[in-house]
Every structure is written in structure tokens, then in C-alpha cells.
Amino acid sequence: MAKVKKREKKRMVECNDKNCPIHGTLATRGIVLEGVVASDKMDKTVIVQRSRYVKLKKYERYRPVKSRIPAHNPPCINAKMGDKVRIMECRKLSKTVSFVVIEKLS
């Protein structure tokens, strides 16, 4: 969390979002994941896609698997499609959203 606050001081962006982990009151906990933004069509929400390989024991080969996780996108971070981001677990913000974008990696 200290790294996020140091980077935020450099940006000096105005953010009035109460669900922002940096400027608002949203507490984060638990799982920290990295992925690529696959969709940013929703308002203040992005879909983060994670790709990995799973071993198929029977065939002794690996199969690609992807998971798509909806995450809240605060206005101060404003991740766009194709950005690599770090997301962190938080309380449920809606029916499907229980993660929040904490920083852009690239």
C-alpha cells in the first residue's frame, strides 16, 4: 500500500470517488492479482483477464485457461483497454464486482 501512496503523490489527480482505495474510504483485503484490461465499456468498471496454463493429467499436456474478473476502476487510475493492472479484493460493490484496481503497471 505504501508504494501506491507514493506514486499517487506524483500524479496529483483530483478524485471524489468514495470507492477509491487511495482517496476514498474503501478498505482492501485478501487477494492481489495482476491481469490485462479486456473491456472498459462499463461506467467505472473494467473486466480484467488473467491467462494461465492448467496441466491435463491424462494427456500430460498443458491447456490455456482464462478468467475474467470485473473490477471497480476509480477515476484517478482510469485504466483503459490493454493496460496491465494490479487488482485487489474488497467488499462487494455490486452483484458481480468485488475487486478494485489499485494501480496501472504499464
C-alpha positions as CSV (number, residue, x, y, z in Angstrom):
1,M,0.0,0.0,0.0
2,A,2.9,2.4,0.7
3,K,4.0,2.1,-3.0
4,V,0.6,3.2,-4.2
5,K,0.5,6.3,-2.0
6,K,4.0,7.4,-3.1
7,R,3.0,7.1,-6.8
8,E,-0.2,8.9,-6.2
9,K,1.6,12.0,-4.8
10,K,3.4,12.3,-8.1
11,R,0.2,12.2,-10.1
12,M,-1.8,14.8,-8.0
13,V,-5.1,13.9,-9.7
14,E,-8.5,15.0,-8.2
15,C,-10.6,12.1,-7.2
16,N,-14.1,12.4,-5.5
17,D,-14.9,8.6,-5.7
18,K,-15.8,7.2,-2.3
19,N,-14.9,3.7,-3.6
20,C,-11.3,4.7,-4.4
21,P,-8.8,2.8,-2.3
22,I,-6.4,5.7,-2.3
23,H,-8.6,8.8,-1.9
24,G,-11.8,7.3,-0.7
25,T,-12.9,5.1,2.3
26,L,-12.8,1.7,0.5
27,A,-10.8,-0.9,2.5
28,T,-8.9,-3.6,0.6
29,R,-8.0,-7.0,1.9
30,G,-7.0,-10.5,0.7
31,I,-6.1,-11.5,-2.8
32,V,-3.9,-9.3,-5.0
33,L,-4.0,-10.3,-8.7
34,E,-2.4,-8.9,-12.0
35,G,-4.0,-9.0,-15.4
36,V,-4.8,-7.2,-18.6
37,V,-7.9,-5.0,-19.1
38,A,-10.1,-6.8,-21.6
39,S,-13.0,-4.4,-21.6
40,D,-13.7,-0.9,-20.3
41,K,-17.2,-0.3,-21.7
42,M,-18.9,-0.1,-18.4
43,D,-19.1,3.0,-16.2
44,K,-16.2,2.9,-13.6
45,T,-15.8,-0.8,-14.1
46,V,-13.4,-2.9,-16.1
47,I,-13.0,-6.5,-17.0
48,V,-9.6,-7.9,-16.1
49,Q,-8.5,-11.0,-17.9
50,R,-5.9,-13.4,-16.4
51,S,-4.4,-16.2,-18.5
52,R,-2.6,-19.2,-17.2
53,Y,-1.9,-22.9,-18.1
54,V,-3.5,-25.9,-16.4
55,K,-2.0,-29.4,-16.7
56,L,-4.2,-32.1,-18.1
57,K,-3.0,-35.2,-16.2
58,K,-4.5,-37.7,-18.6
59,Y,-2.8,-36.3,-21.7
60,E,0.3,-34.9,-20.0
61,R,-0.1,-31.6,-21.7
62,Y,-1.0,-28.0,-20.7
63,R,-4.2,-26.2,-21.7
64,P,-4.6,-22.4,-21.7
65,V,-7.3,-21.1,-19.3
66,K,-8.5,-17.6,-18.9
67,S,-10.6,-16.0,-16.2
68,R,-12.4,-12.6,-16.5
69,I,-12.8,-10.6,-13.3
70,P,-14.9,-7.5,-13.0
71,A,-13.2,-4.7,-11.0
72,H,-14.0,-1.2,-10.0
73,N,-12.0,1.4,-11.9
74,P,-11.5,4.7,-9.9
75,P,-11.4,7.9,-12.0
76,C,-7.9,8.7,-10.7
77,I,-6.5,5.5,-12.1
78,N,-8.7,5.3,-15.2
79,A,-7.3,2.1,-16.7
80,K,-8.1,1.6,-20.4
81,M,-8.3,-1.5,-22.6
82,G,-4.9,-3.2,-23.0
83,D,-3.4,-1.8,-19.8
84,K,-1.7,-4.2,-17.4
85,V,-3.2,-3.6,-13.9
86,R,-3.0,-4.8,-10.3
87,I,-6.3,-5.5,-8.6
88,M,-7.1,-6.2,-5.0
89,E,-10.1,-7.8,-3.2
90,C,-12.5,-5.6,-1.4
91,R,-16.1,-5.7,-0.1
92,K,-18.9,-6.4,-2.6
93,L,-19.5,-3.2,-4.6
94,S,-22.3,-4.7,-6.7
95,K,-23.7,-8.1,-7.7
96,T,-20.5,-9.1,-9.6
97,V,-17.8,-6.6,-8.5
98,S,-15.7,-7.5,-5.5
99,F,-12.3,-6.3,-6.7
100,V,-10.8,-2.8,-7.2
101,V,-8.0,-1.6,-9.5
102,I,-5.1,-0.3,-7.3
103,E,-2.6,0.6,-9.9
104,K,-1.6,0.5,-13.6
105,L,1.6,-1.5,-14.2
106,S,2.2,-0.3,-17.8
